[in-house]
Structure formats: C-alpha cells, structure tokens
Amino acid sequence: MEGVVALFIPIISVAGFFAWMIAISPVGKAFAERLRNQARPGDDGERQELLQAVEALRHELAELAERVDFAERLLAQGREGEAGKLHPGERRTGST
C-alpha cells in the first residue's frame, strides 16, 4: 500500500504543477474569461426581450387564474342549486 501512495505523490505533484502553469498562461486566462462571459447576460436588447416575454407570460397566467376562478364559481353554484332539487322518481316527504 505504501508503494502505491509513494507512486501517486510524484504523479499528483507533476499534474498539479502543469495545471498551475496552464492556469497562469494566456490560454488559461482566455479560458477563464470565456467562462466568465458565459455567465453574464447578453446585451440590453436581449435582456429587454426576455423581460417582455416574462411579462407576457405573467399576463397569460393571470388570465388563466381568472378563468379557473370563474369555472370554480360556476361549479359551486351548480352544486348549491342541485341541493334542493328532486331527481326523477323522487318524492318530497313531509319532513323535508
């Protein structure tokens, strides 16, 4: 087991050295800059388009919520109206 650990020490050291050299080289800096630019949002025009799309989706969602509320009210009215009605074949008794 000690032989395996002794073998990994120089391998990790050399790999770490080369990783550090690449990180401080112009190639490493260019790669890091590319990664930073990917995280940034696009230009203002693109951002405005996204904001408008989100606002349109919010408006559509609000309309759908109103439609669901309306449908729920209609269902509730239908249930309340059916409570006192007699179905075919039923008779009203003296207690009801």
N, C-alpha and C positions, 0 to 999 in steps of 0.2 A: 504494500500500500504506500509506503514511503517513497518507493521508486516512481510511482505514478504521480504523486504530488511533486516530487523533485523534477519530473519531466514537464509538468504543467507550468511551473514557475517561470522558466525562460520563455515559454510559448506565450503566456499571458503578458509578460513584460514586453516582448517584441511587438505583439499585437497592439498593446496599449501605446507604445511609442509611435507606431505608424498611424494609429488613429489620431493621436495628438498632432502629429505632423500634418495630416490631411486637414484637420480642423483649423489649423492656423494658416494653411496655404490659401492662395487665391481661389482654388477650386472649392475648398471647404467653405470659404466665406461666401462665394457665389451661391452655393447650395443652401446655406443658411438664409441668405437674403431671399432666395426663391421661396423657401418655406415660410418666411415671414410675410411675403406678399400674397401668398395663397390665403392666409388667414384674414387679410384686410378686405373690407367690402369694396365693390367696384366704384366707378366714378359716380358723381352725383346724379346723372341722368338715370343710370341703372338703379340706384337706390330709390329715386323718386318713383320709378316704375314699380318696384317691389312694394313700396308704401301704398301706392294706388291700388295694386292688386289685393293687398291685405285689407284695405278699407272696403273694397268691393265685396270681398268675402264676408267681412263683418256685417255689411248691409244685407247680404243674402241670408246670413244666419239669423239676423233679427227678423226678417220677413218669415222665414221658416218657423221661428219660435212663435210668432203671432198666429200663423196658420195652425200650429199644433194646439195652442191655447183655444182657438176658435173651435177646433174639432173636439177638444175635451169638453168645452161648454155644451156643444150640441149633444154629445153623448150623455152628459149629466142630465140635460133637460129631457132627453128621451127616456132615461131610466126613471126620473121623477114622474113623468107623465104616465108611464106604464104601471106605476104602483097602485093606482086606484081603478084601473080598467079591469073589466071582466073579459076573460078569454072565451071563445065559442064553447058552448056546452056548460058553462059555469052559471050558477045561480047565486043571487045575493041572499044571504041568510039574515035573520033578524039581528044578529049580534054585530054585523059589520056595516 
